[in-house]
Amino acid sequence: MTESAGSSTSPANPGQGILEGVRVLDLSSHVSGPFCAKLMADYGADVIKVEQPSLGDVARRSGPFVGDDPHPDKSVQFLYLNSNKRGITLDLTSSSGKAILKELLAKADVLVENFSPVDSKNLGLDYHSLGAVNPELVLTSITPFGQSGPYRDFSATDIITCAMSGLMYHSGDSDRKPLRNVLDQSFYVAGANAAAATLAALFQRLNTGEGQRVEVSIVECLASHLVQAVPYYTYMGAIKGRRPVRGSGFEELMPAKDGYVVPSVQGSQPWPVVAELIGLEELKDERFATGAGRIEHGEELKELLIKGLANWDRKPLFQASGEQRLVFGMAQDAGDLFDCEHLRERGFFVEVDHPVSGKAEYPGMGPKMSAMDFEFRYPAPLLGQHNTEIYCEELGYTPSDLVNLRSGGII
């Protein structure tokens, strides 16, 4: 546990946050729960990150690390997912820890957790128990398969949730294995869904005065995005396969001089304009003049596209296609995004100064709101950084109490 008497930090511009006045207890770890709580923190909620003494969030031990130093305050994942939060330590398994949690709950509007259903129950985090302490509390629980059903107690990684949701089966080409997305995207999707549902529950509380449980299944969040595949089966009794290989080159990454581009050359795109832009005379052949012809001669067309695109760098092609009102794209890596003039002009990146990891620019919020200026009020907390601030200044504990709680492993 790391504490600092001078670690108290207050929002730089009070009143800017849409969710100012909403307090969230973030008991979650890794990705899904922390991302849910971070989204609310970014909108101005006061989010208190509650971590296990000594160990903290498992994400603190997940690479990559700043400077390749496996330090608990240098995990890139933890730094981003827990920005704009204050942090305390608390042993939720001890009787003293549970008593302190009740004190925190009395002042909270939302509790976010992503323990397994069994662990949640053992920790007393079921809604019946928490609602007795604070009837207005919104309890948001995120698990791979939800709180009921035969799979409720099963664990799952990102690749498993992608596979179980049906999303993976429909990703990629039909002549290859199903394709998996990377970077734990299923957990981020679940976190975003959880944040939206939590805010809806808070909105309903304005009318009813009562809290409720928000139950989030990661698999169901992904499955709900299959808006074509599931109705297709329901109405027609057929399973929609992956993208057909023949003609698939019309909507796929293809090599350019300095990387990959997406030459969208099917559908409503005016073919003469596309052929003229790419600049290869063979593309003007009448066989490719219609959509049906481009599908029939798809393999030959694909070879010609590769030949023509080899003369282009990504950015000039993207800019030229946009000027011609064509829908082209380019594959950008993290460096491209960081240097993207469009994102820079829109102020997407925001600098954060962390006491251990130093200064870095983080991605900002996707949506922009005219009534709120987004800012990073706090970098990700050190382990137990705000113990003194919250336990003493807000709950009324004395410094001696904190010494005793720390020596007993409670905080």
N, C-alpha and C positions, 0 to 999 in steps of 0.2 A: 504494500500500500504506500502511495506517495501522497503526502499532504503538504500544503503550503498555506500559511496564515495569510499571505498576501495574494492568494490565488483567486479571490473573489473578482468576478468580472460581471459587469452589467451591460445590457444592450446599449449600443452606441446611440441609437435613435429610437427611444421608446415611442410606441404608438404607430410604428411603421408596419408591424406585423398584423396580418388579417386575423390570426389566431391568438393575438395577445390576450392574456388572461386565462388561456386554456393550459392546464398542467397535465403532462403526460409522464407516467412512470414507465420507463423502458427496461423491462426485465429480460429482454430477448438477447440472442447472440447470433453470430455469423452474419447472415445477409437479410433474410426476409423480414424479420421483425425490426432490426435496426434501420432498414431502408424505409419501412412504414413510419417509424418514429421520426426519422430524419426529414421526411417530406413534411410532416406536421411542424417540426422545428423550423424548417426553412420558411414556412408560412407564419412564423412568429410564436408558436407554442413554446412554453417553458418545458423542455424535455429533460428529465433527470434520468441519466443512464445508471442503472443499478447493476454492479458487477460483483462477482465472487471475490472475497478477499484473497490477496496474494496472486491468484491466477488471472482473474478478469475474464473478459470475453474471449472465446476461442479464436476469434478473428485476430486478436493481438499476436497470435502465433502463426498466422497464415501469411505466406509471402505473396507477392514480392515485397521486399523491405527497402526503405530508403537507404541508399549507399550499400546495399547488400549486407546490412547489419541487422541480424535477427533480434532486434530489440523490441520489447512489448509496446513501445511508443513510436515504432517506425514501420508498422505494417501499413502499406498503402491502402489496402482494403478497409482496415479499421479507421484510418485517418479520415477517409472520405465519408464512410457510412455513419460516423459519429460526430461529425462537425455540427456546430450549433446546439450541442447538448452540454449540460453540466453532468459531472460524474461523481458517484459515491460508491463505496463498497458496503456490502451487507451479506451476511450468511443467512440465506433464507431457510436453511434446514434446522437452525437452532431455535429454541423457544424464544430467546431474547430477540433474535433477528425477526421472527414472525411478529413479535409484539411491536417492534419498531416499524415494520412494514405497515401495520394497521394505522400507526400514526401518520405515515406518509400517505396512505390511502384516503384518510379523512380529508386531505387537502387536494386530492387528485381528481381529475375529470376522466382520464383514460389510463388504462394499464395495457401495455402491449407485451405479449409473451409468445414464445414459440417452442416451449417444452413439449415433450411427448404427452399425450393424454394421461398416461399413468403418472409421470413425474409431476404434471400440473396438479393432479388430485392429491398426490402425496405432499406437495408443498402448500396445499390449501388454497390453490388458485382457481378452484371451481367457482362458477358465478354465484352459486347459492351462498358460499362462505363469504365471498368478497362483497356481494350485494347486501349482506347483513351488516357489514361495516360501513358501506357507503352506497345507499340505494340509487344514487345518481351516477354511479360509476359505469363507464363503458369499458367492458373487458374485450380486448381483441386478441384472439388466439389463432395462431398460424401453424398448421401442421401439413405434412405431405398429403394425407388422405382425409382430413377432417376428424371430428370428434365422435363419429358413429360409423357403423358399417364394419364388415369383416376385416378391412385393411387398416382400421384406425390406429393400431399399435405398431404398424410396420414403419421402419425407417426408410429413408430414400435420399439419394444424392440427386444432383441436377440432371444427370443423364437418365436416371430412373424416372423422375417426374416427367421429363420430356417424352420418354418412351411410353409411359403409362397413360399419358394424356391423349395420345393419338397424334400429337403434333409431329413427332419424329417420323412416323410412318409416311406422312404426306410430304416430307421435306426431301429434296434432292431429285435425282433422275431415276426413271423407272428401271434402268439396267444396272443400278448400283444399290448398295445397302442404304437403308434410311439414313438421313443426314442429321447430325446433332448440332444445335447451336452451341456456342461456347460462352464462357465468362458467367456462368451461373444465372443465365437470363430468366429461368423459370422462377428463381427466388425473388428477383427484382420485379417480375410481373406480379407475383403474389403480394409483395410489399406494397406496390402501387394500388392494387385492388383493395388491400386491407386498409390503406389510408383513406381511400374514397369511401369505403363502407363505414369506417369509423366516423368520418365527418358527417355522413348521412345519419348515423345514430345520434350524434351530438345535436344535429338539427332537429331530429324528432324529439329529443329531450326538452327542447324549448317549449314544446306543446304539452308533453306528458309529465315532465318533471322527473322522469324515471330513466335509469340507465338500461343497458341490455348487453347481451353477449354478441359479439361479432365473430362468427366462426368462419375461418378461411382455409379452404383446401387448395394447396398449390396445384395439384393435378386438375381440379375442377376449374381453377382460374385459367389454366392453359386450354383445357377442353372447351371452355365457353367461347374461345376464339375460333374454333373450327366451324365457322358459320356456313361454309359450303359443304364440307364433308359429311357432317352429321345429318343435316336436312336431306342431303342427297341420298343417304342410306335410308332415312325415314320414309321419304316419298317414293323412292325408286327401288329400294332393296338392293342397291349396288354399292360396292366399296370404291370410292374415288381413289385412283392410284396416284403415284408420283408423276412428275412431269414427264411426258413422252420424250424420248431422245430425238426422234425425227422432228426437225423444226424447232427444237428447244433452244437452238442458238440465237433465236430472235429475242430472247429475254434472259440472257446469261452473261456472266463476265467473260470478256475476251481480251487478249493481250494487246496492249499498245506499246509505244516505245519505252515508256517509263513506268509501266504498271498495268492495271486492268481498267477497262471501261465497260459500260453497259450500252451497246448500240441497240436501242429499242426500235426495231425496223418492221414491226408488224402492226396490225390493227389500223387505226386511223392516221398513222403517219404517212404524209405524202411521199411516195416512193421516189419520184424524180428529184425531190429536194434532198432526200437522204443520200441517194446515189451521187448527186452533185457534190454534196458536202464531203463525203468520204473520199471522193476524187479518183475512183477507179473506173475506167471506161467500161469494163466488162459488166459492172453492176447495172448499167443502163440497158442490158439485153431485155428484150420483150418477155422472155420467160419469167422474169422477176417482177413484171409490171403489176401483177395482181397478188392479193394475199394467197389465193389458192396456188398460184404458180410458185410463190416463194416457199410454200410448204412442200409442194411436189418436188422441187429442186433444192430442198433444204440443205443437203450435205454440200452440194457444189456452192451454194450461196454462202454457207458458213466459211468455206475455204477462201472465197473471194473477200469476205468481210475481214478475215484475219490478215489477208494480204494487204488490204487497203488500210486497215487500222494500224498496221505496223509503221506507217509513215507519220503517225500522229503521237504527240505527247498528250497526256490525259487532260490537263487543264485547258489548253487551247481548243481541244475538241469539245469539251464541255461548254466552254464559253461560246464557241461558234454555233453549236447546236442550239443553245438557248436563244441566240440572236435570230435563228431561223425558226423559232417556235417549235423545235423538235424536243422530244423527251429522251434525252441521253443522260447517262450518269457516269461517275467515276468512283472507283474503290479508293477510299482514303484510309490511310493508317493513322495511328495516334499523332504522329508528327505532322501529317497533313492537316488534321483537325486543329492542332495547336497553332499552326501557322495560317489557318484559313482566314482570309480577309473578310469574308462574310460574317463569320462568327465573331471576329474581333470587332467589327463595326457595330454589331448588335450587343456588345458587352457580355458575351456568353461566359467568359472566363473571369474568375474572381480570385484575387490573391489572398492566401491564408498564411499566417505566420504562426507556426507551432513552436513551443518552447524547446522541444527536443529535436524534431525533424526539420525545423527551419521553414523558410518561405517556399511556397509552391502555388501554382495556379490550379484551381479546381474547376470542373464543369459547374456552371450555375444551374438555374432552374430552366426547364423547358418552356413552361407557360410564363407569360409576362402579364402583370396586372397593373392597371393604371393607378390604383389606390394603394400600391405597396411597392417600395423600393427594396429589392432583394439585397441582402448582405450576409456575410458570414460573421455572426456575432461572436462565436466562440470557435476556436479550433477544437479538434477531438480532445476530450479530457484525458489527463494523466490518470492513472489508476488511483481512485480515491481523492482526486484533486479538490473536490468541493465538499468533502466530509465536514470540515469545520463550518463552512458557510451554511450548509443545509441543516446539519444536526444541531449546531449551537445557535446560529442566528435565527433559524426558522422553527426548529422544534424545541428549543430551550434547553438543550443539554449543555453541561459545563465542560470546560477543557479536561477536568479530571474524569468526567464520565467517558469522554472519548478515549482517554488513556486506558481506562479499565476495559472498555469495549474492544479496543485494539489488542490489548494483552490477552483477552479471552478469545480472540479470533472471530469476533462478531462483525467487526468492520475492518 
